[in-house]
Amino acid sequence: MLAYAQMTDTRMLALLGDPEADAYELLFSFNSSDNKAEFLRLLRSNHATDCEDEMILVPIQKEIEDAQPLFKVLPRDVFHQATLIAATLTGGQTGMVQ
């Protein structure tokens, strides 16, 4: 998800969903309806990320206001691992629609 966001200039922020369960909510802001549709297609194409439509919600204004960059919300090791994976998948290229 992070690699796709970086490649398409999609904005990605996070909220701590449930501190006891280490659960996070990810918020995405797409620069086009085509990028949003492709993102949803990618999510559904993998059994690990496939989810029901009910799990994809439009955040309320308070959630949008409280959302922060990933590095401020995720544990440091998780953020670094996700960044490394995204860089590997994109070949270090960002802001490019393929």
C-alpha positions as CSV (number, residue, x, y, z in Angstrom):
1,M,0.0,0.0,0.0
2,L,2.8,2.4,0.9
3,A,4.7,1.6,-2.4
4,Y,1.5,2.3,-4.4
5,A,1.0,5.5,-2.5
6,Q,4.5,6.6,-3.2
7,M,4.4,5.7,-6.9
8,T,1.1,7.6,-7.5
9,D,1.5,10.6,-5.3
10,T,-1.3,9.3,-3.1
11,R,-1.4,10.8,0.4
12,M,-1.2,8.2,3.2
13,L,-1.7,9.0,6.9
14,A,-2.3,6.9,10.0
15,L,-4.2,6.8,13.2
16,L,-3.7,4.5,16.2
17,G,-6.9,2.4,16.1
18,D,-6.5,0.1,19.1
19,P,-3.4,0.6,21.3
20,E,-3.8,-2.7,23.1
21,A,-4.0,-4.7,19.8
22,D,-1.4,-2.6,17.9
23,A,-4.0,-1.9,15.3
24,Y,-3.7,1.1,13.0
25,E,-6.1,2.8,10.7
26,L,-4.6,4.0,7.3
27,L,-6.2,7.0,5.5
28,F,-5.6,7.5,1.8
29,S,-6.2,10.5,-0.4
30,F,-6.1,9.8,-4.1
31,N,-5.2,12.4,-6.8
32,S,-7.6,10.7,-9.3
33,S,-10.5,8.3,-9.4
34,D,-8.4,6.0,-11.6
35,N,-5.7,5.7,-8.9
36,K,-8.3,5.0,-6.3
37,A,-9.9,2.2,-8.5
38,E,-6.5,0.7,-9.2
39,F,-5.6,0.8,-5.5
40,L,-8.8,-1.0,-4.6
41,R,-8.1,-3.6,-7.4
42,L,-4.7,-4.2,-6.0
43,L,-6.1,-4.7,-2.5
44,R,-8.6,-7.2,-3.7
45,S,-6.0,-9.1,-5.8
46,N,-4.1,-10.4,-2.8
47,H,-5.7,-12.8,-0.2
48,A,-3.7,-11.1,2.6
49,T,-5.1,-7.6,1.8
50,D,-8.5,-8.5,0.3
51,C,-11.2,-7.0,2.4
52,E,-15.0,-6.5,2.4
53,D,-16.3,-3.2,1.2
54,E,-17.6,-2.6,4.7
55,M,-14.0,-2.4,6.0
56,I,-13.2,0.5,3.6
57,L,-14.7,3.6,5.3
58,V,-14.7,7.3,4.6
59,P,-13.1,8.9,7.7
60,I,-15.0,11.4,9.7
61,Q,-13.6,15.0,10.0
62,K,-12.1,14.4,13.4
63,E,-10.1,11.3,12.1
64,I,-8.8,13.3,9.2
65,E,-7.7,16.1,11.6
66,D,-6.0,13.6,14.0
67,A,-4.3,11.6,11.3
68,Q,-0.5,11.9,11.1
69,P,2.4,10.8,8.9
70,L,3.2,7.1,9.3
71,F,6.5,7.8,11.0
72,K,4.7,9.5,13.8
73,V,2.2,6.7,14.4
74,L,3.8,3.4,13.6
75,P,6.5,1.8,15.8
76,R,9.9,2.8,14.5
77,D,10.8,-0.8,13.4
78,V,7.5,-1.3,11.6
79,F,7.9,2.1,9.8
80,H,11.5,1.3,8.7
81,Q,10.5,-2.2,7.5
82,A,7.5,-0.8,5.5
83,T,9.7,1.9,4.0
84,L,12.3,-0.6,3.0
85,I,9.8,-2.9,1.4
86,A,8.1,0.0,-0.5
87,A,11.5,1.2,-1.8
88,T,12.4,-2.3,-2.9
89,L,9.0,-2.7,-4.7
90,T,9.3,0.7,-6.5
91,G,13.0,0.5,-7.2
92,G,13.4,3.7,-5.1
93,Q,11.2,5.6,-7.6
94,T,8.4,7.8,-6.2
95,G,5.8,10.0,-7.8
96,M,5.5,7.9,-10.9
97,V,2.3,6.5,-12.3
98,Q,3.0,3.3,-14.2
